[in-house]
Amino acid sequence: MYLAIIPARSGSKRIANKNIKLFLKKPIISYSITEAKKTNLFKEIIVSTDSNKIKKVANKFGSKVYYLRSSKLSNDHCPIEDVLIDMLLFLKKKKMLTKYFCLIYATAPLIDKNDLIKSFKILDNSNLKVDSVAAIAEFSYPIQRGLRINNQGFVEMINKKYKYYRSQDLEKSYHDAAVFSWFKTNNFLNKVKKKNLNALGYVLPNNKVQDIDYHEDWKTAEFKYQLIKRINKLKK
């Protein structure tokens, strides 16, 4: 069995107490913890936080908080890689490291245990050159046809050569889904700072992905969650 690490700092600016705010009557972080538990893949689900409030909620739903992380590792500009390294080095001293670990985001209520399991199997069956499997999603509109507003205030294409291309003729583009990523632990520790991790993509449908930065995003995520639940009930 393996480790899941859920970073969840306090001090979110746009949505107060974002990581423990109630999402359809339950703290949003609880969805990540609960789905991770359902996989039976993890010997421990660990929350990395700087907040006693978050620690209390995390413990209530069955995850561990071994220490409160420093303010240096909890500011707006701290890379998530540094948070993971800090936790993994702590676990290494305790001789608790496992072959793989999974980064799970705290604000990912659409997370599905089946996707965690399927993506894990991809990594476990991969060759030696693969370091990670990351959840990604396709951009809903071709980024090659992106627009910008110039210095005069006029709208123009960023790359005019694609002006007359049909959407279906353009290469698909993807973005980080901000749901989860699996890693080979030693590879991560040895390579992440060199920015040379080799990652495979696990493509999630857009109905399972919602970046939550604003209150409108929150409402959209709640709508998607309820819709998925209704669809699953109809399938039974």
C-alpha positions in Angstrom: 0.0 0.0 0.0 1.1 3.6 -0.6 0.8 7.2 0.6 -1.5 10.0 -0.3 -0.5 13.5 0.4 -3.0 16.3 0.4 -1.6 19.9 0.7 -4.1 22.2 2.4 -2.8 25.5 3.7 -4.8 28.3 5.3 -5.0 31.9 4.1 -6.8 31.6 0.8 -7.5 35.0 -0.5 -10.4 34.8 -2.9 -12.5 32.1 -1.1 -12.1 32.3 2.7 -11.2 29.0 4.4 -11.4 27.4 1.0 -10.0 24.0 2.0 -12.5 23.4 4.7 -15.4 25.5 3.4 -18.7 23.5 3.2 -19.3 22.0 -0.2 -22.8 20.7 -0.3 -22.8 20.4 3.5 -19.4 18.8 3.9 -15.9 20.3 4.1 -14.5 20.3 0.6 -11.3 18.5 1.7 -13.4 15.6 2.9 -14.2 14.5 -0.6 -10.5 14.0 -1.5 -10.0 12.1 1.8 -13.1 9.9 1.4 -12.4 8.9 -2.3 -8.8 8.1 -1.4 -9.9 5.8 1.4 -12.3 4.0 -1.0 -9.5 2.9 -3.3 -7.8 0.7 -0.6 -4.5 1.8 -2.1 -3.2 3.9 0.7 -1.8 2.8 4.1 -2.0 6.5 5.1 -3.7 9.6 3.8 -1.6 12.6 5.0 -2.7 16.2 5.0 0.1 18.8 5.0 -1.2 22.0 6.5 -0.2 25.1 8.6 -3.6 25.3 10.3 -5.0 23.7 13.4 -8.6 24.2 12.0 -7.7 22.2 8.9 -5.9 19.6 11.0 -9.0 19.1 13.1 -11.2 18.6 10.0 -8.6 16.3 8.3 -8.4 14.1 11.4 -12.2 13.9 11.7 -12.4 12.3 8.2 -9.6 9.8 8.8 -6.4 11.4 7.6 -3.2 12.1 9.5 -1.5 15.4 10.1 2.0 14.8 11.5 3.1 18.4 11.9 2.1 21.9 11.1 4.2 23.2 8.2 6.2 26.4 8.4 5.0 29.8 7.2 7.8 29.6 4.6 6.1 26.6 3.1 2.6 28.1 3.3 2.8 31.4 1.5 1.3 32.2 -1.9 4.5 31.7 -3.8 5.7 28.4 -2.4 5.8 25.7 -5.1 3.8 22.6 -4.3 6.9 20.6 -5.0 8.7 22.1 -1.9 5.7 21.1 0.3 5.9 17.5 -1.0 9.6 17.3 -0.6 9.3 18.6 3.0 6.8 15.9 3.8 8.6 13.1 2.0 11.9 13.9 3.8 10.0 13.8 7.1 8.5 10.4 6.2 11.9 9.2 5.1 13.4 9.9 8.5 10.5 7.9 10.0 11.2 5.1 7.5 7.6 5.4 6.2 8.3 6.0 2.5 6.5 3.8 0.0 7.4 3.0 -3.6 4.7 5.3 -4.9 2.8 8.3 -3.5 -0.1 10.3 -4.8 -0.6 14.0 -4.6 -4.3 14.7 -4.2 -5.6 18.3 -4.2 -7.7 19.5 -1.3 -10.3 21.2 -3.5 -11.1 18.4 -5.9 -14.7 17.3 -4.9 -15.2 15.7 -8.3 -12.4 13.2 -7.7 -13.4 9.6 -8.4 -11.9 6.5 -6.7 -12.0 4.7 -10.1 -9.7 7.3 -11.7 -7.2 7.0 -8.8 -7.1 3.2 -9.3 -6.9 3.2 -13.1 -4.1 5.9 -13.1 -2.2 4.0 -10.4 -2.3 0.8 -12.6 -0.9 2.8 -15.5 2.1 3.9 -13.4 2.6 0.5 -11.8 2.7 -1.1 -15.3 4.9 1.5 -16.9 8.5 1.3 -18.0 11.5 2.6 -16.1 11.5 6.0 -17.9 8.1 6.9 -16.5 8.2 8.9 -13.3 4.6 10.1 -12.9 1.0 9.9 -14.1 -0.9 13.2 -13.9 -4.6 13.9 -14.3 -5.1 16.3 -17.2 -8.0 17.7 -19.1 -8.5 18.9 -22.7 -8.9 22.6 -23.3 -12.5 23.1 -24.3 -11.5 25.5 -27.1 -8.4 25.3 -29.3 -5.7 27.4 -27.6 -4.1 28.1 -31.1 -7.1 30.4 -31.7 -6.6 32.4 -28.5 -7.2 36.1 -28.5 -5.5 39.1 -26.8 -6.3 42.8 -26.3 -3.5 44.9 -27.8 -2.2 48.2 -26.5 -4.9 50.1 -28.4 -7.7 48.1 -26.8 -8.5 46.1 -29.9 -9.0 42.3 -30.0 -6.6 40.3 -32.1 -5.5 36.7 -32.5 -2.3 35.8 -30.7 -1.2 33.7 -33.7 -2.9 34.9 -36.9 -1.7 31.9 -38.9 -4.6 29.8 -37.4 -7.3 32.3 -38.3 -8.8 30.2 -41.0 -8.1 26.7 -39.5 -11.0 24.6 -38.6 -11.1 23.6 -34.9 -11.1 19.9 -35.7 -7.8 20.3 -37.7 -5.9 21.8 -34.8 -3.8 19.7 -32.4 -5.5 19.0 -29.0 -4.1 20.8 -26.0 -4.4 19.8 -22.3 -3.9 21.4 -18.9 -3.3 20.1 -15.4 -6.6 19.1 -14.0 -5.6 19.9 -10.4 -7.1 16.7 -9.1 -4.3 14.2 -8.5 -0.8 13.0 -9.7 0.9 9.7 -9.0 4.7 9.6 -8.6 7.4 7.1 -8.1 8.8 8.3 -4.8 12.5 8.0 -5.4 12.3 9.4 -8.9 10.4 12.4 -7.6 12.9 13.2 -4.9 15.8 12.8 -7.3 14.4 14.6 -10.3 11.7 17.1 -9.4 14.1 20.0 -8.7 15.8 19.4 -12.1 12.3 19.7 -13.7 12.9 16.5 -15.7 10.1 14.2 -14.5 8.7 12.1 -17.3 4.9 12.1 -16.9 2.1 10.3 -18.6 -1.3 11.9 -18.9 -4.5 10.5 -17.5 -7.2 12.3 -19.3 -10.3 13.2 -17.3 -13.5 14.3 -19.0 -14.3 18.0 -18.4 -17.4 17.2 -16.3 -15.0 15.8 -13.7 -12.7 18.9 -13.7 -13.3 22.3 -12.2 -10.7 24.8 -11.1 -12.1 26.5 -8.0 -10.7 30.0 -7.7 -13.9 32.1 -7.4 -17.3 31.7 -5.9 -18.8 31.2 -9.4 -16.4 28.3 -9.8 -17.6 26.9 -6.5 -21.2 26.9 -7.7 -20.3 25.3 -11.0 -18.4 22.5 -9.1 -21.5 21.9 -7.0 -23.7 21.7 -10.1 -21.3 19.2 -11.7 -21.1 17.1 -8.6 -24.9 16.9 -8.3 -25.2 16.1 -12.1 -22.7 13.3 -11.9 -24.5 11.8 -8.9 -27.8 11.9 -10.8 -26.3 10.3 -13.9 -24.7 7.5 -11.8 -28.1 6.8 -10.2 -29.8 6.5 -13.6 -27.1 4.0 -14.7 -27.9 1.6 -11.8 
